[in-house]
Amino acid sequence: MHPSFQERFDELCALLQKTKAAQTGLFGRTDRQEPPKPVRFQVNVKGIGLLQIVDRTSGKAHAFRQDYKAAHDLAMQYEEKVNRLTGGAQ
């Protein structure tokens, strides 16, 4: 690997470690537990009145909706479906 790429990679690894430590500290101060696993489906705004539901593991768009509530509800349905198919969130 080129030395400049390696430097950038090392810098990003250090930043990710600091971010994880900060998140852990935040959850400790607020008496909240960290989620057991990250959200798989995410709602992204793609324009005025256009929201996209994206699978974060593959990066593929699954659906489009025109209002946030409908997009959020559909993303939650996708999450529930994936959790049922994989045996639930552990």
Steps between C-alpha positions, in 0.01 A plus 500: 500500500624847421634684808250787470210253483636316803525828693140585411385151596676520839352846560147375425546199728603730785198725440263201497642381833447847651144509365418160649646607836291819494182306418566257784557791738179670388290190554659456843413856607140487381422160658400368160620176354673491166289326236601134457533539124484797263196589295505329163252715305546877493279779367689754286369826355562511126318820418199710590226251581706194406632257761692184427520185715852357470642167618819603680666162453476503122444870429204421276177699499193292587222755468410867462232691688373858496460560874722413794242309703426261214871450433576440869212254537616305193860494628375362833302231315816402310693482830234276655496276194879458504495427874232232448693337214830491691349372824459837672735753649741334737 
